[in-house]
């Protein structure tokens, strides 16, 4: 049953039109030549797989017995691999200043779930779209040169986090459904990128990364950082 659930997952509504196009092309390929049709079947199946939108279990913390609010957890906004953890200046269009912040970059390949989720409970303070190039999203300069959609989130504590959807080499469409003033919950869906891309998260002071470069993340589930924690940034090793 678990295996069936892992395959028969919901499809994001943005994907149905592409699945229909792939299926139509598949019928044409079968009409031309049967072997080509079977190639179309494989590609149609991949398209459906790409647009899957499985439910996720987001870890949350409740106030303790003393009623005090716990430290804030920051959750992975996307499935993928942690590609970089380094200091960088947030996109200038968000108006967050020119001081470098710690940035966690998560790269999504064409086999990852591409639905993006809010990393934290916060209100959307600003949204900004910027056209650009379509370089390989794995490159460091993709953060500045590629097409991107940036979102500034403001926490109840007053701290700010930036989340940036970055188009990749074959990605040609960034979907952001969030609206300025909207309140998002950690793990809540807010967007999608097709087909292969990256999401950058810029942390505020006091937020400590709890992932390492090369680690795989699950959007809406993996804890990537914590605010005001006494734990130090982690290191990792391949085992």
N, C-alpha and C positions, 0 to 999 in steps of 0.2 A: 504493500500500500504506500509506504514512504517513497518507493521508487516511482510509482505512478504519480504521486503528488509532485515529485521533483521535476517531472516532465510536463505534466498537464497543469501548468501554472497560468494565471491570468495574463492576457496580452494587453499591453498599453494601447489605448484607443488610437494613438498616432500610428500604430503599426498596421492596422487593418487595411488601409489603402495600399500600403506597399506589399503586403501579403497577397492582396487581390491582383496587383499588377504582376507580381512574380508568377502567380498561378495562371493568369491569362497568357503570359509569355510561354509558360510550360506547355499549355495546350497547343499553342502555335508550333512549338518545337516538336511535340509528338506528331503533329500533322506533317512536318517537314521530314523528320526521321526519328524513329523510336529511341535510339541511343541518346539523341539530343534531349528528348523529352525527359528521360530519367535524370539527366544532369539538371534540368529545370526543377524536377521534384526535390533533388538535394538542396538546390539553392532556395527554393520556396520554404523548405523545412528550416534551413538556416535563418531565413528572414523572420519566421515565426519565433525561432529561438532567440534571435537578437532582441526582439521587442517584448520579451517576457517581463512581467512585472510581479514577482512573487511577494507575498506578505513577509514582513520582517518583524522580529521581536526586539524592540529598542530598550536597552537597559536604562533604568531611571533610579534616582535616589529619593527617598522620602525623608521628611524632617525627623530628627531623632527624638528620643523621649523628652529632651529638654525643649523641644519646639524649634530649635535652631535649624536654619536651612543648611543642607549639606553642601559640600563642594560641587561645583557644576561639572558634569561630564560633557565632553564634546565627542560626537559620534561621526563616524565616517560618512561623508555625503555621497559616496559612490563605491561600487565594487571596483577592485583593481589592485594594483601594486603600488606601495609607497615608493616613489621614484626619487624624491629629494626632500630633505628637511634642512632648510637654510634660511638665513635672514634676507629679506627683500622688501622693497617699498611697495605698498599696495597700489593698485591701479589709481592713477591720479584723478580719474573722473569720479571717484567716490568721495573725494575731499577728506581723506583720512590723514593728511599730512605727508611729509617726506622722510619720516623716520622709518628705518627698516624694522620689520616685524618678523617673527619666526613664521615661516611658511611651510606647510605640509602639502606636497604635490602627489596626487593619486592619478596614475595613468590607467586608462581603460582600453583594453584591446577589443577587437570586433566580436569576441566571444563572451565578454562580460555583460552583466545587466547594465543598461545605460540610463536607467531612471535615477535621477538625482534627488537627494533628500537633505533637509535642513540639518546641520550639525548640532543645533542647540535650540533650546526654548528662547525665542527672541522675537522682536518686532522688526519688520523690514524698514530700515531707515532710509535707504536709497537704492535705486537700480540704475544701471548705466550700460548701454550697449555700445560696443566699439567695433567697427569693421576692421578687417586686417587680412593677413596672409593665411595660407593653409599649410604651414610647415608641419613636419612630423611633431606630434604633441609630446613626444619623448624628449625633444630638444629643450634646453633651458630657455632659449630665446623665444620659444612659443608663448611664454607668459607675457611678453611685451609686444611681439610682432603679430601673433595670430588673432583672428576674430575672437571676440570674447563677450560674455555677458557677466557683469559684475554686480554683486549684491552686498550691501552693508547691513549687518544685523546688529541690533542694539539689545543687550541683555538687561534684565531688571536691575542688575548691579551697576549699570551705566557703562560697562565695558562694551567694546565693539569687536566684531569678528567680520572679516570679509570672506565671501565665497565666490569664486570665479570659475565659470564654465568656459572652457577653451576648446575651440574647434581644432580638429586634427588634420592629418594628411588627406583622408577621404571623407571627413566630416564636413557637411555643408549646411547644417541646420541646427541651431541652438534653440531649444524651446524653454522658456522661463514663464511659468504660470503665476509666479508670485507677484503681488502688487504692493506698492508703497503703502505703509501703514498696516499691512496685514500682520497678524500674529501667527508665527509658525511654531510648531512643537518639534522637538528633536526627533528625527526620523521621519518627519512628514514629507511626502513627495512634493516637489515644487517644480521639477523640470526634467528635461531629457536632451541628450545630444546623440545625433547619429552621424557617422558610424565609426567610432574609434576616436578617443579624445582624452581630455584631462580636466581635473577639477583641483584648484588650488584653494587652500584654507589659510588665511592669515590670522594668527592668534594675537590676543592682547597681552599686555604685561601680566605676569603672574601665571599664565597658562603654560603648563608643562606637557610636551609631547610624550605620549606613552606607546608610540609605535616606532619602528626602526626602518631604515631604508631596506627595501627588498621584501618587506612583510606584505602579505595579502590582506586586503580589507574587505569586509562585507558591508555595503551601504545600509545604513539604518541600524546596524548591530554592533560593529567593531568600535570600541572606545579608542579614539586617537589622541586625546589630550584631556587634562583635568585642570580646573582653575583653583588656584590657591592651595595646591597640594604640597605636602612635605616631601613627596617622592621626587627623586631626581630623574632626569631624562634617561631613558633606557638605551642599552647597547644590545646588539644581537649577533648571533652566529649561526651558520648553517650546520645542521646536525643530521 
